[in-house]
Amino acid sequence: MTPQDNPEGFLAVLAAIGAAIGIGKLMAADDPITLRLFAGRAIATAGIGAAAGAVMFLVPTANPVLLYGVAAGLASMGTSTLEYILKKKLGVPTDEQVQ
């Protein structure tokens, strides 16, 4: 499946990759799993995985496998890592610098 053939389906695949990684990380953690935590992690990492579709704006001819890898990589980094990177790039003080 390519983004040009079925953009909605491709976006759903990217989101599913992200959600699966987020749920897997949650299951591997020692914290108790609640429905709220499970759903929140799945939704957050699905959004991160779907955001990998933005690579298509930079490289319109990118191979779908590259996008799957970007989705998996971003989801593996998680929301806190991405937030930290963005804060550093934008010059916003991180939690470590505020204390």
ChimeraX commands (.cxc) that place a marker at each C-alpha (Angstrom):
marker #1 position 0.00,0.00,0.00 radius 0.5
marker #1 position 1.38,3.40,-0.92 radius 0.5
marker #1 position 0.27,6.81,0.32 radius 0.5
marker #1 position -0.84,7.75,-3.18 radius 0.5
marker #1 position -3.05,4.66,-3.61 radius 0.5
marker #1 position -4.99,4.97,-0.37 radius 0.5
marker #1 position -3.95,7.92,1.82 radius 0.5
marker #1 position -6.46,7.21,4.59 radius 0.5
marker #1 position -5.48,3.55,4.79 radius 0.5
marker #1 position -1.80,4.46,4.82 radius 0.5
marker #1 position -2.36,6.94,7.63 radius 0.5
marker #1 position -4.25,4.25,9.55 radius 0.5
marker #1 position -1.31,1.87,9.15 radius 0.5
marker #1 position 1.11,4.51,10.49 radius 0.5
marker #1 position -1.22,5.15,13.44 radius 0.5
marker #1 position -1.55,1.41,14.11 radius 0.5
marker #1 position 2.24,1.04,14.14 radius 0.5
marker #1 position 2.49,3.84,16.70 radius 0.5
marker #1 position -0.32,2.47,18.85 radius 0.5
marker #1 position 1.14,-1.04,18.85 radius 0.5
marker #1 position 4.53,0.24,19.97 radius 0.5
marker #1 position 2.99,2.41,22.69 radius 0.5
marker #1 position 0.92,-0.48,24.03 radius 0.5
marker #1 position 3.94,-2.77,23.89 radius 0.5
marker #1 position 6.03,-0.31,25.89 radius 0.5
marker #1 position 3.22,-0.01,28.42 radius 0.5
marker #1 position 2.97,-3.77,28.81 radius 0.5
marker #1 position 6.73,-4.04,29.31 radius 0.5
marker #1 position 6.71,-1.44,32.10 radius 0.5
marker #1 position 6.36,-2.29,35.77 radius 0.5
marker #1 position 3.52,0.18,36.33 radius 0.5
marker #1 position -0.01,-1.13,36.85 radius 0.5
marker #1 position -2.03,-0.96,33.64 radius 0.5
marker #1 position -5.33,0.89,33.86 radius 0.5
marker #1 position -7.83,1.37,31.05 radius 0.5
marker #1 position -7.15,5.11,31.09 radius 0.5
marker #1 position -3.39,4.61,30.80 radius 0.5
marker #1 position -3.82,1.96,28.11 radius 0.5
marker #1 position -6.12,4.16,25.99 radius 0.5
marker #1 position -4.05,7.29,26.56 radius 0.5
marker #1 position -0.81,5.62,25.51 radius 0.5
marker #1 position -2.45,4.07,22.45 radius 0.5
marker #1 position -3.96,7.39,21.35 radius 0.5
marker #1 position -0.79,9.42,21.97 radius 0.5
marker #1 position 1.54,7.05,20.17 radius 0.5
marker #1 position -0.96,6.53,17.34 radius 0.5
marker #1 position -0.83,10.27,16.75 radius 0.5
marker #1 position 2.95,10.24,16.81 radius 0.5
marker #1 position 3.01,7.35,14.34 radius 0.5
marker #1 position 0.57,9.12,12.04 radius 0.5
marker #1 position 2.73,12.25,12.19 radius 0.5
marker #1 position 5.38,10.27,10.32 radius 0.5
marker #1 position 3.23,10.89,7.26 radius 0.5
marker #1 position 4.60,14.45,7.33 radius 0.5
marker #1 position 7.79,13.03,5.85 radius 0.5
marker #1 position 5.83,12.83,2.59 radius 0.5
marker #1 position 5.96,16.64,2.44 radius 0.5
marker #1 position 9.75,16.57,2.61 radius 0.5
marker #1 position 10.28,13.52,0.40 radius 0.5
marker #1 position 7.18,12.95,-1.76 radius 0.5
marker #1 position 8.69,9.90,-3.45 radius 0.5
marker #1 position 9.72,8.20,-0.18 radius 0.5
marker #1 position 9.34,4.45,-0.03 radius 0.5
marker #1 position 6.48,3.42,2.29 radius 0.5
marker #1 position 8.92,1.24,4.25 radius 0.5
marker #1 position 10.84,4.39,5.17 radius 0.5
marker #1 position 7.65,5.93,6.52 radius 0.5
marker #1 position 6.86,2.79,8.51 radius 0.5
marker #1 position 10.33,3.03,10.04 radius 0.5
marker #1 position 9.91,6.70,10.87 radius 0.5
marker #1 position 6.54,5.95,12.49 radius 0.5
marker #1 position 8.08,3.17,14.57 radius 0.5
marker #1 position 11.05,5.30,15.55 radius 0.5
marker #1 position 8.96,8.28,16.61 radius 0.5
marker #1 position 6.57,6.07,18.58 radius 0.5
marker #1 position 9.50,4.35,20.28 radius 0.5
marker #1 position 10.90,7.69,21.37 radius 0.5
marker #1 position 7.56,8.58,22.91 radius 0.5
marker #1 position 5.92,11.85,23.77 radius 0.5
marker #1 position 8.29,12.89,26.56 radius 0.5
marker #1 position 11.40,12.48,24.38 radius 0.5
marker #1 position 9.83,14.39,21.51 radius 0.5
marker #1 position 8.72,17.14,23.89 radius 0.5
marker #1 position 12.26,17.40,25.27 radius 0.5
marker #1 position 13.78,17.63,21.76 radius 0.5
marker #1 position 11.28,20.28,20.66 radius 0.5
marker #1 position 11.88,22.36,23.79 radius 0.5
marker #1 position 15.65,22.23,23.18 radius 0.5
marker #1 position 15.25,23.24,19.52 radius 0.5
marker #1 position 12.84,26.07,20.34 radius 0.5
marker #1 position 14.88,27.35,23.30 radius 0.5
marker #1 position 12.10,26.69,25.82 radius 0.5
marker #1 position 13.43,25.80,29.28 radius 0.5
marker #1 position 13.12,22.09,30.02 radius 0.5
marker #1 position 11.98,20.76,33.40 radius 0.5
marker #1 position 15.61,20.18,34.37 radius 0.5
marker #1 position 16.52,23.81,33.68 radius 0.5
marker #1 position 13.53,25.25,35.57 radius 0.5
marker #1 position 14.50,23.69,38.90 radius 0.5
marker link #1:1,2 radius 0.2
marker link #1:2,3 radius 0.2
marker link #1:3,4 radius 0.2
marker link #1:4,5 radius 0.2
marker link #1:5,6 radius 0.2
marker link #1:6,7 radius 0.2
marker link #1:7,8 radius 0.2
marker link #1:8,9 radius 0.2
marker link #1:9,10 radius 0.2
marker link #1:10,11 radius 0.2
marker link #1:11,12 radius 0.2
marker link #1:12,13 radius 0.2
marker link #1:13,14 radius 0.2
marker link #1:14,15 radius 0.2
marker link #1:15,16 radius 0.2
marker link #1:16,17 radius 0.2
marker link #1:17,18 radius 0.2
marker link #1:18,19 radius 0.2
marker link #1:19,20 radius 0.2
marker link #1:20,21 radius 0.2
marker link #1:21,22 radius 0.2
marker link #1:22,23 radius 0.2
marker link #1:23,24 radius 0.2
marker link #1:24,25 radius 0.2
marker link #1:25,26 radius 0.2
marker link #1:26,27 radius 0.2
marker link #1:27,28 radius 0.2
marker link #1:28,29 radius 0.2
marker link #1:29,30 radius 0.2
marker link #1:30,31 radius 0.2
marker link #1:31,32 radius 0.2
marker link #1:32,33 radius 0.2
marker link #1:33,34 radius 0.2
marker link #1:34,35 radius 0.2
marker link #1:35,36 radius 0.2
marker link #1:36,37 radius 0.2
marker link #1:37,38 radius 0.2
marker link #1:38,39 radius 0.2
marker link #1:39,40 radius 0.2
marker link #1:40,41 radius 0.2
marker link #1:41,42 radius 0.2
marker link #1:42,43 radius 0.2
marker link #1:43,44 radius 0.2
marker link #1:44,45 radius 0.2
marker link #1:45,46 radius 0.2
marker link #1:46,47 radius 0.2
marker link #1:47,48 radius 0.2
marker link #1:48,49 radius 0.2
marker link #1:49,50 radius 0.2
marker link #1:50,51 radius 0.2
marker link #1:51,52 radius 0.2
marker link #1:52,53 radius 0.2
marker link #1:53,54 radius 0.2
marker link #1:54,55 radius 0.2
marker link #1:55,56 radius 0.2
marker link #1:56,57 radius 0.2
marker link #1:57,58 radius 0.2
marker link #1:58,59 radius 0.2
marker link #1:59,60 radius 0.2
marker link #1:60,61 radius 0.2
marker link #1:61,62 radius 0.2
marker link #1:62,63 radius 0.2
marker link #1:63,64 radius 0.2
marker link #1:64,65 radius 0.2
marker link #1:65,66 radius 0.2
marker link #1:66,67 radius 0.2
marker link #1:67,68 radius 0.2
marker link #1:68,69 radius 0.2
marker link #1:69,70 radius 0.2
marker link #1:70,71 radius 0.2
marker link #1:71,72 radius 0.2
marker link #1:72,73 radius 0.2
marker link #1:73,74 radius 0.2
marker link #1:74,75 radius 0.2
marker link #1:75,76 radius 0.2
marker link #1:76,77 radius 0.2
marker link #1:77,78 radius 0.2
marker link #1:78,79 radius 0.2
marker link #1:79,80 radius 0.2
marker link #1:80,81 radius 0.2
marker link #1:81,82 radius 0.2
marker link #1:82,83 radius 0.2
marker link #1:83,84 radius 0.2
marker link #1:84,85 radius 0.2
marker link #1:85,86 radius 0.2
marker link #1:86,87 radius 0.2
marker link #1:87,88 radius 0.2
marker link #1:88,89 radius 0.2
marker link #1:89,90 radius 0.2
marker link #1:90,91 radius 0.2
marker link #1:91,92 radius 0.2
marker link #1:92,93 radius 0.2
marker link #1:93,94 radius 0.2
marker link #1:94,95 radius 0.2
marker link #1:95,96 radius 0.2
marker link #1:96,97 radius 0.2
marker link #1:97,98 radius 0.2
marker link #1:98,99 radius 0.2
view
